Amino acid sequence: MATIQIYTTQTCPYCVRAKNLLNKKDADFTEIDVTGDDAARESLLKKSNGMRTVPQIFINDKHIGGYDNLAELEQKGELDALLAS
């Protein structure tokens, strides 16, 4: 099973959507809440090459992007293979 990290905030509707999609796929993920956490936000900026928006999703240390990118992978039928890797 893939290693998944998702950077979120507490009030982000797209974060909820991304987590719901991953839960629907029975994918285990680590959530990093950057709400009010400057160190976590700095880590996100470095890992995502400056992306500030959330969610930011990483599968096997590969930057997937945000919810729209995750949903696009699902729509194309590519998400299951990525999660299984």
C-alpha positions as a printed NumPy array, in Angstrom:
array([[  0.   ,   0.   ,   0.   ],
       [  1.176,   3.512,  -0.797],
       [  2.418,   5.996,   1.773],
       [  0.1  ,   9.009,   1.695],
       [  0.496,  12.388,   3.357],
       [ -2.087,  15.133,   3.135],
       [ -1.502,  18.643,   4.41 ],
       [ -4.737,  20.265,   5.579],
       [ -6.322,  23.046,   7.601],
       [ -9.334,  22.794,   9.876],
       [-11.688,  24.913,   7.757],
       [-10.853,  23.693,   4.253],
       [-13.753,  22.083,   2.338],
       [-11.382,  20.709,  -0.314],
       [ -9.384,  18.991,   2.432],
       [-12.575,  17.272,   3.574],
       [-13.296,  16.17 ,  -0.001],
       [ -9.787,  14.797,  -0.465],
       [ -9.936,  12.878,   2.818],
       [-13.381,  11.527,   1.939],
       [-12.123,  10.271,  -1.427],
       [ -9.117,   8.595,   0.186],
       [-11.346,   7.064,   2.874],
       [-13.698,   5.779,   0.164],
       [-10.67 ,   4.031,  -1.336],
       [ -9.781,   2.572,   2.098],
       [ -6.423,   4.317,   1.803],
       [ -4.486,   4.944,   5.005],
       [ -3.021,   8.421,   5.123],
       [ -1.21 ,  10.713,   7.478],
       [ -2.867,  14.089,   7.924],
       [ -0.682,  17.064,   8.763],
       [ -2.831,  19.964,   9.97 ],
       [ -0.98 ,  23.199,   9.303],
       [ -3.588,  25.403,  11.002],
       [ -1.605,  27.817,  13.161],
       [  1.52 ,  25.654,  12.913],
       [  4.276,  27.719,  11.332],
       [  6.776,  24.84 ,  11.321],
       [  4.327,  22.512,   9.541],
       [  3.456,  25.258,   7.047],
       [  7.161,  25.809,   6.346],
       [  7.612,  22.068,   5.828],
       [  4.709,  22.109,   3.358],
       [  6.202,  25.024,   1.425],
       [  9.541,  23.235,   1.082],
       [  8.06 ,  19.869,   0.168],
       [  5.586,  21.281,  -2.391],
       [  7.958,  23.774,  -4.052],
       [  6.188,  26.814,  -2.62 ],
       [  2.54 ,  25.749,  -2.813],
       [  0.575,  27.466,  -0.03 ],
       [ -2.905,  26.141,  -0.672],
       [ -4.356,  23.078,   1.006],
       [ -4.825,  20.279,   0.633],
       [ -1.467,  19.254,  -0.724],
       [ -1.28 ,  15.525,  -1.273],
       [  1.797,  13.314,  -1.55 ],
       [  1.682,   9.644,  -2.535],
       [  4.95 ,   7.741,  -2.071],
       [  6.664,  11.125,  -1.655],
       [  5.425,  12.217,  -5.108],
       [  3.584,  15.538,  -5.082],
       [  0.103,  14.911,  -6.48 ],
       [ -1.228,  18.42 ,  -5.868],
       [ -4.586,  19.373,  -4.428],
       [ -8.053,  17.878,  -4.385],
       [ -8.726,  18.672,  -8.047],
       [ -5.605,  16.749,  -9.047],
       [ -6.587,  13.799,  -6.868],
       [-10.126,  13.78 ,  -8.295],
       [ -8.715,  13.94 , -11.83 ],
       [ -6.598,  10.849, -11.15 ],
       [ -9.732,   9.082,  -9.924],
       [-11.729,  10.183, -12.983],
       [ -9.007,   8.899, -15.323],
       [ -8.921,   5.569, -13.483],
       [ -5.307,   6.08 , -12.404],
       [ -5.758,   6.561,  -8.661],
       [ -6.224,   2.903,  -7.693],
       [ -2.932,   1.857,  -9.282],
       [ -1.118,   4.724,  -7.607],
       [ -2.582,   3.818,  -4.214],
       [ -1.627,   0.167,  -4.691],
       [  2.006,   0.951,  -5.489]])
